[in-house]
Amino acid sequence: MGSEFSMHKRKEYNELSITEPVEFSVPKPYTPSYRHSLLKMIGEIDKDIYSETLDYRQLAPPSKALPLGTLSFKVEYESYEEKLTIHLVNAKRLPVRHHVTKVGEDVEYNPVPCDVKVLICLLPGQNENLESSVKQDNRDPVFDELFVINISKQDLRKSIVRLSVFDSRRLHHLCPIGHALYSLKAQDLDGAIEVQREIKPQSQTDGHSRGQLYLSLQYLSSQGRVVLKIIQAQDILHFEKACFKEYYVKVCHIYTDRKVKTKRSSTVEGTRNMVFDCSFSFPISTQFRRYKHLETPWT
């Protein structure tokens, strides 16, 4: 019985092989002409789509500068006495200082108002600064102070008033907040003008660079730490009336626009080229790395 079943299956298989033969195709050689024919079958690529260059700066959202407040003052010039009077009125909505009350991943802050101080000078030349009094723990300080500068009519049209706002949080140490500029080119002789300016971050003066600071940055993923090495500073700009004999670099660990930790290097002698050769380590986990950055203010 079993042999008859196997013979029947073999016979059926032979009949199928004869009635339905299997066709085999020989693969064609992959030559450039054959490849070109395949491209025509699929469709030609429209090169105009890829002609425009991609600007990666457009992919990232523009960074918005934090508001630093406003500064109100009055400017008056007396042509007979060739005297410029600047009446510093007040400042409003100044930023606060963030004092860290808890460290770690869940950082807690205590906002503290700044101790505000304003320095006034004329550009270009950066003459001697006129200093205001210090208004402690105040975001909207009222100064109501007068400053007098002797200047000729010819020099008046070429000058710019710069009012630099500082946080005088430590004795003999000023932390810059920003500055406001006002051009005297259109100043009315024998008249007073009320001015209100937004405080903006301080930029380079007179188009000159203040120098270069050479750094190296390394992230240790196994330890979750960032190591920043301060190597050296070159071509540092020194002002003639600067009284600083020694310099140091301060590194600030910033998390979501708030200061978490501050470290500073050892002081070195103030020359044009200074070598620091010091390293700082900050704990930064991988998941919070995109929200943190380091700043190196020059002092």
VEXSE-637451 format. One record per residue (C-alpha): residue in one letter; y, z, x. Coordinates in Angstrom, 3 decimals. Layout:
REM VEXSE-637451
+------+----------+----------+----------+
: code :       yy :       zz :       xx :
+------+----------+----------+----------+
:    a :        Y :        Z :        X :
...
+------+----------+----------+----------+
***
This chain:
REM VEXSE-637451
+------+----------+----------+----------+
: code :       yy :       zz :       xx :
+------+----------+----------+----------+
:    m :    0.000 :    0.000 :    0.000 :
:    g :    2.328 :    0.881 :    2.783 :
:    s :    1.523 :   -2.286 :    4.727 :
:    e :    2.217 :   -4.480 :    1.698 :
:    f :    5.634 :   -2.806 :    1.228 :
:    s :    6.610 :   -3.363 :    4.863 :
:    m :    5.513 :   -6.996 :    4.762 :
:    h :    7.520 :   -7.533 :    1.578 :
:    k :   10.653 :   -6.052 :    3.200 :
:    r :   10.220 :   -8.165 :    6.336 :
:    k :    9.876 :  -11.292 :    4.235 :
:    e :   12.996 :  -10.450 :    2.255 :
:    y :   14.951 :   -9.842 :    5.475 :
:    n :   13.852 :  -13.201 :    6.870 :
:    e :   14.926 :  -14.990 :    3.703 :
:    l :   18.355 :  -13.327 :    3.852 :
:    s :   18.807 :  -14.293 :    7.467 :
:    i :   18.144 :  -17.925 :    6.674 :
:    t :   20.117 :  -18.264 :    3.455 :
:    e :   23.176 :  -16.315 :    4.727 :
:    p :   23.665 :  -17.092 :    8.399 :
:    v :   26.183 :  -15.015 :   10.404 :
:    e :   29.000 :  -16.900 :   12.104 :
:    f :   30.339 :  -15.830 :   15.500 :
:    s :   33.766 :  -16.819 :   16.811 :
:    v :   34.554 :  -17.242 :   20.469 :
:    p :   37.743 :  -15.317 :   21.425 :
:    k :   40.584 :  -17.571 :   22.479 :
:    p :   42.258 :  -17.062 :   25.865 :
:    y :   45.467 :  -14.985 :   25.683 :
:    t :   47.784 :  -17.529 :   27.251 :
:    p :   51.612 :  -17.620 :   26.970 :
:    s :   51.389 :  -20.559 :   24.570 :
:    y :   48.932 :  -18.679 :   22.338 :
:    r :   51.178 :  -15.600 :   22.426 :
:    h :   54.171 :  -17.739 :   21.407 :
:    s :   52.201 :  -19.111 :   18.453 :
:    l :   51.379 :  -15.564 :   17.321 :
:    l :   55.063 :  -14.636 :   17.422 :
:    k :   55.858 :  -17.569 :   15.155 :
:    m :   53.209 :  -16.388 :   12.727 :
:    i :   54.582 :  -12.850 :   12.665 :
:    g :   58.244 :  -13.851 :   12.689 :
:    e :   60.979 :  -14.208 :   15.241 :
:    i :   62.872 :  -11.087 :   16.365 :
:    d :   66.532 :  -11.026 :   15.382 :
:    k :   68.297 :  -10.221 :   18.645 :
:    d :   71.670 :   -9.702 :   16.946 :
:    i :   70.436 :   -6.409 :   15.532 :
:    y :   70.046 :   -4.957 :   19.017 :
:    s :   73.154 :   -6.486 :   20.582 :
:    e :   75.373 :   -3.461 :   19.970 :
:    t :   75.203 :   -0.686 :   22.534 :
:    l :   74.450 :    2.802 :   21.280 :
:    d :   77.111 :    5.426 :   21.964 :
:    y :   75.335 :    8.759 :   22.208 :
:    r :   78.610 :   10.628 :   21.883 :
:    q :   78.790 :    9.506 :   18.250 :
:    l :   75.432 :   11.102 :   17.479 :
:    a :   76.581 :   14.624 :   18.304 :
:    p :   79.057 :   16.285 :   15.931 :
:    p :   82.499 :   16.848 :   17.472 :
:    s :   83.090 :   20.363 :   18.683 :
:    k :   85.889 :   22.128 :   16.844 :
:    a :   88.238 :   24.301 :   18.855 :
:    l :   88.551 :   27.847 :   17.610 :
:    p :   91.983 :   28.711 :   16.148 :
:    l :   94.046 :   30.825 :   18.528 :
:    g :   96.929 :   31.648 :   16.214 :
:    t :  100.599 :   30.669 :   16.126 :
:    l :  103.693 :   31.675 :   18.075 :
:    s :  107.235 :   31.807 :   16.639 :
:    f :  110.381 :   31.754 :   18.779 :
:    k :  113.996 :   30.547 :   18.847 :
:    v :  115.656 :   28.471 :   21.555 :
:    e :  119.443 :   28.407 :   22.089 :
:    y :  121.512 :   26.857 :   24.875 :
:    e :  125.122 :   27.697 :   25.702 :
:    s :  126.594 :   24.723 :   27.543 :
:    y :  129.718 :   26.512 :   28.723 :
:    e :  127.786 :   29.224 :   30.546 :
:    e :  124.769 :   26.953 :   31.197 :
:    k :  122.488 :   29.637 :   29.838 :
:    l :  119.224 :   29.198 :   27.924 :
:    t :  118.219 :   32.016 :   25.583 :
:    i :  114.669 :   32.300 :   24.266 :
:    h :  114.126 :   34.693 :   21.387 :
:    l :  110.448 :   35.598 :   21.141 :
:    v :  109.909 :   36.519 :   17.491 :
:    n :  106.227 :   37.124 :   16.756 :
:    a :  102.649 :   35.881 :   16.922 :
:    k :  100.189 :   35.591 :   14.043 :
:    r :   96.427 :   35.356 :   13.548 :
:    l :   95.496 :   35.961 :   17.166 :
:    p :   91.785 :   36.067 :   18.062 :
:    v :   89.971 :   39.361 :   18.438 :
:    r :   87.940 :   40.731 :   21.288 :
:    h :   84.222 :   41.277 :   20.587 :
:    h :   82.800 :   44.522 :   21.905 :
:    v :   79.000 :   44.550 :   22.099 :
:    t :   77.536 :   47.629 :   20.401 :
:    k :   73.871 :   46.544 :   20.503 :
:    v :   72.158 :   44.246 :   22.989 :
:    g :   68.986 :   42.198 :   22.609 :
:    e :   68.078 :   39.394 :   20.225 :
:    d :   69.792 :   41.117 :   17.280 :
:    v :   73.163 :   41.522 :   18.927 :
:    e :   75.799 :   43.533 :   17.094 :
:    y :   79.536 :   43.309 :   17.732 :
:    n :   82.583 :   45.371 :   16.980 :
:    p :   85.767 :   43.249 :   16.743 :
:    v :   88.685 :   44.796 :   18.610 :
:    p :   92.278 :   43.443 :   18.455 :
:    c :   93.795 :   42.333 :   21.734 :
:    d :   96.588 :   43.958 :   23.711 :
:    v :   98.983 :   41.012 :   23.572 :
:    k :  101.441 :   40.040 :   26.280 :
:    v :  103.517 :   36.837 :   26.590 :
:    l :  104.728 :   35.231 :   29.822 :
:    i :  107.563 :   32.671 :   29.658 :
:    c :  108.469 :   30.081 :   32.298 :
:    l :  110.018 :   26.606 :   32.622 :
:    l :  108.080 :   23.510 :   33.670 :
:    p :  107.975 :   21.667 :   35.985 :
:    g :  108.204 :   23.975 :   38.950 :
:    q :  106.746 :   27.061 :   37.292 :
:    n :  109.666 :   29.314 :   38.002 :
:    e :  109.311 :   33.053 :   37.914 :
:    n :  107.605 :   34.257 :   34.741 :
:    l :  109.496 :   36.424 :   32.265 :
:    e :  107.201 :   39.037 :   30.752 :
:    s :  107.285 :   40.551 :   27.299 :
:    s :  106.183 :   44.037 :   26.391 :
:    v :  102.524 :   44.706 :   25.559 :
:    k :  101.626 :   45.040 :   21.875 :
:    q :   98.392 :   46.990 :   21.729 :
:    d :   95.615 :   46.484 :   19.174 :
:    n :   97.533 :   43.968 :   17.094 :
:    r :   96.570 :   40.530 :   15.774 :
:    d :  100.083 :   39.925 :   14.374 :
:    p :  102.422 :   41.430 :   16.959 :
:    v :  106.192 :   41.416 :   16.444 :
:    f :  108.114 :   41.166 :   19.726 :
:    d :  111.771 :   40.478 :   18.812 :
:    e :  112.734 :   40.149 :   22.487 :
:    l :  115.366 :   38.015 :   24.229 :
:    f :  114.951 :   36.192 :   27.541 :
:    v :  117.797 :   34.481 :   29.397 :
:    i :  117.371 :   31.665 :   31.942 :
:    n :  120.239 :   30.060 :   33.854 :
:    i :  119.821 :   26.279 :   33.927 :
:    s :  122.187 :   23.305 :   34.214 :
:    k :  122.598 :   20.611 :   31.562 :
:    q :  120.938 :   17.992 :   33.751 :
:    d :  117.865 :   20.123 :   34.403 :
:    l :  117.671 :   21.216 :   30.773 :
:    r :  116.665 :   17.737 :   29.558 :
:    k :  113.819 :   17.602 :   32.075 :
:    s :  112.361 :   21.032 :   31.352 :
:    i :  109.581 :   22.333 :   29.117 :
:    v :  109.276 :   25.913 :   27.923 :
:    r :  105.797 :   27.340 :   28.285 :
:    l :  104.851 :   30.563 :   26.517 :
:    s :  101.491 :   31.847 :   27.752 :
:    v :   99.688 :   34.436 :   25.624 :
:    f :   97.427 :   36.940 :   27.383 :
:    d :   95.170 :   39.821 :   26.498 :
:    s :   96.227 :   42.708 :   28.720 :
:    r :   92.989 :   44.612 :   28.240 :
:    r :   92.894 :   46.019 :   31.751 :
:    l :   95.524 :   47.289 :   34.121 :
:    h :   96.898 :   44.443 :   36.279 :
:    h :   94.355 :   42.019 :   34.804 :
:    l :   95.322 :   39.434 :   32.192 :
:    c :   92.795 :   37.460 :   30.161 :
:    p :   94.354 :   34.159 :   28.969 :
:    i :   94.262 :   33.394 :   25.239 :
:    g :   96.294 :   30.173 :   25.244 :
:    h :   99.803 :   28.809 :   25.465 :
:    a :  102.497 :   26.982 :   23.506 :
:    l :  104.754 :   24.246 :   24.901 :
:    y :  108.213 :   23.166 :   23.772 :
:    s :  110.147 :   20.272 :   25.331 :
:    l :  113.903 :   20.726 :   25.841 :
:    k :  114.562 :   16.986 :   26.014 :
:    a :  116.005 :   16.914 :   22.491 :
:    q :  117.537 :   20.394 :   22.628 :
:    d :  120.873 :   20.559 :   20.810 :
:    l :  123.618 :   21.813 :   23.095 :
:    d :  125.438 :   24.865 :   21.748 :
:    g :  122.888 :   25.331 :   18.980 :
:    a :  119.787 :   27.353 :   18.124 :
:    i :  116.453 :   25.956 :   16.954 :
:    e :  113.635 :   27.891 :   15.311 :
:    v :  110.218 :   26.791 :   16.557 :
:    q :  106.667 :   27.586 :   15.460 :
:    r :  103.813 :   26.325 :   17.619 :
:    e :  100.055 :   26.608 :   17.485 :
:    i :   98.551 :   28.375 :   20.462 :
:    k :   96.270 :   25.991 :   22.347 :
:    p :   93.889 :   26.496 :   25.275 :
:    q :   95.557 :   26.235 :   28.636 :
:    s :   94.917 :   22.983 :   30.483 :
:    q :   95.585 :   21.741 :   33.980 :
:    t :   99.237 :   21.795 :   35.001 :
:    d :  101.227 :   18.847 :   36.340 :
:    g :   98.127 :   16.627 :   36.275 :
:    h :   96.598 :   18.326 :   39.324 :
:    s :   93.106 :   19.712 :   39.608 :
:    r :   92.725 :   23.390 :   40.387 :
:    g :   89.645 :   22.692 :   42.488 :
:    q :   85.892 :   22.389 :   42.145 :
:    l :   83.291 :   25.095 :   41.633 :
:    y :   79.730 :   24.301 :   42.725 :
:    l :   76.927 :   25.901 :   40.691 :
:    s :   73.173 :   25.670 :   40.270 :
:    l :   71.350 :   26.553 :   37.055 :
:    q :   67.641 :   27.305 :   36.637 :
:    y :   65.698 :   28.367 :   33.539 :
:    l :   62.541 :   30.458 :   34.044 :
:    s :   60.516 :   29.794 :   30.897 :
:    s :   57.787 :   32.288 :   31.817 :
:    q :   60.335 :   35.108 :   32.051 :
:    g :   62.795 :   33.823 :   29.438 :
:    r :   65.734 :   34.103 :   31.837 :
:    v :   68.478 :   31.865 :   33.176 :
:    v :   69.468 :   32.151 :   36.835 :
:    l :   72.982 :   30.960 :   37.692 :
:    k :   73.943 :   30.660 :   41.352 :
:    i :   77.583 :   30.466 :   42.439 :
:    i :   77.555 :   28.441 :   45.648 :
:    q :   81.125 :   27.738 :   46.717 :
:    a :   84.607 :   26.654 :   45.643 :
:    q :   86.495 :   23.791 :   47.276 :
:    d :   90.057 :   22.468 :   47.236 :
:    i :   91.367 :   25.494 :   45.367 :
:    l :   94.986 :   25.199 :   44.274 :
:    h :   97.152 :   28.089 :   45.469 :
:    f :  100.617 :   28.723 :   44.129 :
:    e :  103.412 :   29.633 :   46.496 :
:    k :  104.342 :   32.774 :   44.605 :
:    a :  100.759 :   33.906 :   44.033 :
:    c :  100.177 :   37.429 :   45.291 :
:    f :   96.378 :   37.318 :   45.135 :
:    k :   94.671 :   37.735 :   48.507 :
:    e :   91.105 :   37.850 :   47.204 :
:    y :   89.240 :   35.892 :   44.548 :
:    y :   86.066 :   36.303 :   42.517 :
:    v :   84.139 :   34.397 :   39.836 :
:    k :   83.409 :   35.958 :   36.458 :
:    v :   80.420 :   34.704 :   34.441 :
:    c :   80.345 :   35.289 :   30.665 :
:    h :   77.225 :   35.012 :   28.508 :
:    i :   78.354 :   33.598 :   25.138 :
:    y :   76.262 :   33.652 :   21.952 :
:    t :   77.679 :   31.853 :   18.872 :
:    d :   81.243 :   32.074 :   20.274 :
:    r :   80.874 :   35.777 :   21.019 :
:    k :   80.712 :   37.403 :   24.408 :
:    v :   77.447 :   39.254 :   25.058 :
:    k :   77.498 :   40.045 :   28.767 :
:    t :   79.962 :   39.638 :   31.625 :
:    k :   79.166 :   39.700 :   35.328 :
:    r :   81.365 :   39.062 :   38.331 :
:    s :   80.812 :   38.080 :   41.921 :
:    s :   81.974 :   39.956 :   44.972 :
:    t :   85.505 :   39.221 :   46.140 :
:    v :   86.138 :   36.825 :   49.010 :
:    e :   89.238 :   36.069 :   51.037 :
:    g :   91.557 :   33.621 :   49.329 :
:    t :   91.328 :   30.344 :   51.248 :
:    r :   91.211 :   26.697 :   50.230 :
:    n :   87.392 :   26.623 :   50.528 :
:    m :   85.513 :   29.814 :   49.638 :
:    v :   81.777 :   30.544 :   49.868 :
:    f :   80.325 :   33.028 :   47.347 :
:    d :   76.534 :   32.456 :   47.564 :
:    c :   75.586 :   34.900 :   44.791 :
:    s :   73.212 :   34.713 :   41.810 :
:    f :   73.214 :   36.128 :   38.280 :
:    s :   70.341 :   36.449 :   35.825 :
:    f :   70.641 :   36.502 :   32.028 :
:    p :   67.810 :   37.040 :   29.488 :
:    i :   67.747 :   34.039 :   27.133 :
:    s :   64.701 :   33.263 :   24.996 :
:    t :   63.686 :   29.679 :   24.271 :
:    q :   64.362 :   29.806 :   20.524 :
:    f :   67.965 :   30.991 :   21.007 :
:    r :   68.768 :   28.772 :   24.001 :
:    r :   70.618 :   26.111 :   21.968 :
:    y :   73.046 :   28.701 :   20.548 :
:    k :   74.058 :   30.192 :   23.903 :
:    h :   76.143 :   29.057 :   26.838 :
:    l :   77.677 :   30.423 :   30.012 :
:    e :   81.336 :   30.374 :   31.005 :
:    t :   82.738 :   30.834 :   34.502 :
:    p :   86.415 :   31.844 :   34.304 :
:    w :   88.229 :   31.593 :   37.626 :
:    t :   90.098 :   34.730 :   38.687 :
+------+----------+----------+----------+
***
